[in-house]
Every structure is written in C-alpha cells, then in structure tokens.
Amino acid sequence: MKKLLALALALCLVLGTSAAMADTFRQGIDPEYPPFSYRDDNGEFAGFDVDVCKAVCEKLGWEYEAFPVNWDTKEQSLNANEHDCVWSGMTIKQSMIDAGFVISAPYYENKQVILTKEANGITSSADLAGKRVAVMLGTSGEDMLGTPQAEGGQLELAETFEGGAPVTMESFLNCATELDANGVDAVIVDLPVAINLKSRYADFIVLDEVLGNEQYGILFRAGDEELCKQVEAAVAELVAEGTYAELLAKYEDLDPLNFILLNAAE
C-alpha cells in the first residue's frame, strides 16, 4: 500500500500542473501590456484579459493565479508547466499551430500601427527610413518586421530603418520610455496598447496607417484540448449573460467592435 501511495504521489507531482487536478488556474500574462494585462496603482494584476480569466475561474470553481511571463519565452515556460495558458493579448501565429499548441477561437481583431511623437514629423511608414524604430521582443510586430515568411511581412520596411532592423526591447513600456526620451523615433505596436500609451504621454500620436492585421487567442499546451474547451465554454457563458460586455466597458481604450465574441453574439 505504501508503494502504491508513493507512486500516486509521484504521479501527482508530474501531472499536478493541470488546473482540473490542482483546482488552480494559472494565467500566463505579460504584466506590462495595458489595457489587457498590467499592474494597477496598488501593484495588483489588472486588465481586461485578467478580469475575464478571473470570471472564468469563478464560474468553474477554480482558484485564480496570475503568472507573469517573459514574452519572448512564453511558449517554453508554458511547455515547462509553469502556467496553464498564455492569455494576454496574444497574437495567434502559424508557428504556434505548426508546433502543436492548442489555441482557442480568436476573440479580438488587432492591428499593428506606428506610435511616435508629433515633433518627430513622421506621418507614414515611408518617413521611417533612416529612423530608429523600436519593437517588443517576442511579439507579432517583431515577426512582421524580421521574418521574411511572416504573413503580411514588412521586412523591406524594416530594412529602411537605422541599422537595417528595428531595435528590440523587453516590453512596450520600455519602448514608450525610450520614445519619450528621444532614444527612438517610433514604435511598432498593437493598436490598443498604442492608444493606451498615447493617453499617458501628451505628445505621443498614433498614425492611421495599418501595417498588419491579426487576431488574439488563448494558448494552451499540446493535449490540453479539454481544458481549452472548458475555458471557451465559460467565456461563452460570460458573453451570453452580459458579464463580458460589462467587464469590457471598464476599458475606454478598447473598442467593442473589435471583439469577435461580442459581434458573433449579436
């Protein structure tokens, strides 16, 4: 009996990362990605994706835990069972599908845009030639600017930048700090984040030009189809009962028209 108990305990240690077994769901987030995920003035994790995940956990009877990830290595940490998903304004990439990850249905239509300062005199992507342009590591923006096979790739544009490539930084907040300090001339960034950063810096502007279109989804490990279905079903209930729209209303930077689940429900 002792041997059986020891074997069961060992098995639990190996498999205990499952939300269903541990009754705790760990949401992998970028803690510097407003308005989807960030730390509020009290140091607590907040944001639309955080709010929705908390509501899902409440509905499914799970304990909630936010797990900050290094965005550039988010797939590795997910596979290492450090968290149960990546759910933080994450762009669905073909490379994720090819690698066998389970991905939820898309929930948000995103655009890649140019964030700059009015004084820099940049009015279109053509004005980025010879300029120092920043992008966040591990993002679809980095892929778009540096990967020839990326859908809607902008490698030729990136080659016009100072140094022939964008400057990569650990977070969009770092990119914004550098832009504010004139360390870079522009940032390639997700539209909702650009709008959020513009609201914080009086001289920031967001150009109308769209460099790329994409969709956000939730990333799960290979084999976690059932976990994905549980989460999707709970989110669908939040949409149907109106809670999803109520949570979204808290974030002025987010346009309801870009939320696929809301539009499908109408």
N, C-alpha and C positions, 0 to 999 in steps of 0.2 A: 504493500500500500504506500509506504514511504517513497519507493522508487517511482510509483505512478504519480504521486503528488509532485515530486521533484520534476518529473517530465512535463507535467501540466504547467508548472510554474515557468519552466524554461520556454515552453511554447508560448505562454502568455507574454513573456518578455520579448520574444521575437515578433509576435503579432499584435502586441498591445498598442501599437500606434493607430489601430483602427478606431475611428470615432465611435462606432457601434459598441466595441468592447470596453473602451475606456470611458464612455459617456462624456467625453470632452472633444470638442471640435476645434482644431487649431487652424485659424485662418492666416495663411501666409500673406503679409501685406508689405507694401512699400510705405514706411512711416513718414515719407516726405512727398506725398502725392495728392495734394489738395485739388479738388474737394472730395476725392474718392476715399483717401486714407491718409491720416496725418495725426499729429499730437495737438490737442487743443491747448488753451491757455493754462489749463490745470495739469498738463502733462499726460492726460488720458488719451487713448486712441479714439479717434472720431472719423467721420466721413460717411458718405452715402453707402459705400460698399460695406463698411464696418457696421453701420446701422442695420442694413438688410441681413447681413450674416448673423448678427445678434438676434434679430427677429426670427430667423430660420431656426436657430438653436433653441430659442424659447418654444417654438412650435413643436420641435421634435424631441424636446426634453433633454437636450444636451447642454453641458456646461460650455461656455464660450471662452476661447483664449485667442488673443491676437499674437501673432508671431512675426516680428519684423524680419524681413529677409534682405540679403544683398541681391539687388535686382539682376545683376549680371550673372549670378549663380543660383537663381531661384529654382531652376529645374533640377540641379544637382541636390540642393537641400531638400526638395520635395521627394526625390528618389531615395534620399537618405533617411526618410521618415521623420524629419524634423518638424514637419507640419503636414496637415491633411489636404491642403489645396493651395493654389495661388489665386487670390481673389482680390484684385486691387487695380482696377483699370488696366487689365492685362489684355494686350492685343493677341488675337488668335493668329498664330503663324503656321505656315505649311510645315516648317521644320518640326514643330511640336506634334503635328499629326503624323508625320513620317516617323517620328521617334516612338510612336505608340501611346502617347499620353491620351487620357480620356479628357474630353473638353465638352463643357456644357454648350447648349444652344446659345448663340450670341445674344447679348442684352443691350448693347449700346453701339451706335454708329459714331465713329470718331474720325477726325480729320487731323492731318499734320499741317501745321502752319508756322509762320515766321513771327517770332516775338523780337522786337527791337526797341530802340529809343527814338523818339521823334527827331532829336538833334542829329542822329546818325544819317539822316537823309536817304534811308532805304525805303523804297516804295514797292519793290517787287524782287523776285528771286534773281533777276538779272543784275541787280545792284549789289549782290553778294560777292561778285567777282573781286578777288584780292582782299576780301574781308575775313576777319577771324570769327568763325561761327561755331557755336557750342551745341552739343547734343548729349543726352544722358546715356551712359553705358547700359547695354542690355535691352534697350528699347527698340521698338519697330522703326523709330526715326533713325537710329544708328544703322539698322539693317538697310533701310531705304537709301541711305547715303553712301553705304560702303559695300553693299553686296550686289554684284552685277546681276544675279538671277532673281533678286527680290522683285515681287510684283509691284509695278509702278515705281521701279527703282530710279533714283536720282544720282547715280554715280557720276555722270557727266557734270551735273551741277556741283557736286562736292569737289570735283577736281579743279573747279574755278576758285575755290576758297583759298585763303592764305595757307600755304603749306600743302595745298592739294588735297586736303581732307579736313573734316570737322575736328574740333577739339572735344574729347570725351571727358565727361565729369560724372561723379558718383550719384548725383541727384539733380533734379530740376531746380531745387532751391539753390544749389551751388551754382548752377548755370545763371540763375537770376541775380545772384550776388555779384558774379563776375560781370554780367551785363550792366548792372547798376554802377559798378566801379570802373567801367570802360575797359575791362580786361578782355571782353569780347564785344563784337559789334551786333551780333544777333544770336538767337537760339531757335533751333528747330524743335518744336514741342507739340504735344497734344492740345487741341483747341480748348477743352475745359480748363486745363492747367494754365494755359496762356491767359485766358480770361481772368482766372483767379489771381495770377501774378500781376496782371495789369491793374487789378483793383488795389494792390498793395504798394505799387510804385507809380507815382503820379506821372512820370514821363515815359512810361512804357506804352507801346502801341502794338496791336495785333493786326497784321496785314490780312486783307481779304483773300489773297491768293491761297489756294489749297494745293499742297504738294503731294498729298496722298490720302486715300480713304481706307478705313479698316474697321474692324469690329472687336469689341471686348467680349471676353468669355471667362469662365472659371476653369482652371486647370487642375486635373486630378492625376494620380499615378495610373499607369497601365494596370488593368484589372479591377479598378475601382468604379466600374460601370454602375453598380447598385448604389454606391454612395452618391454618385453624381445624380442618379435618378431621384433619390430621396431629397437631395437639396433642390433640384429643379421643381419637384412636386410641391415642396414647401414654399418656394418662391412664387409659384403659380397661385397658391392659395393667398399669399400676401397681395398679389396683384388683384385677384378676384374680390377680396374683401375690402380693398381700398387702402390698405396699410402701406403698400409700396408707393403709391402716389403721395400719401401723407408724409412719408419719410423724404421723398424727393423734394417736396415743397420747402423743406428747410434750407435747400441749397440754391441760391439765386443764380449761381454760375452755371447750373445745369439746365438745359432746355429739354422739357418733357418730350418734344418731337423727336429727339434723338434716341429715345428709349424704346427699343424694339418690342419689349414685352407689353408696354402700355399701349402702343399703337395696334398691336395684334389683338388686344383685348377689346378694343373699341368696335 
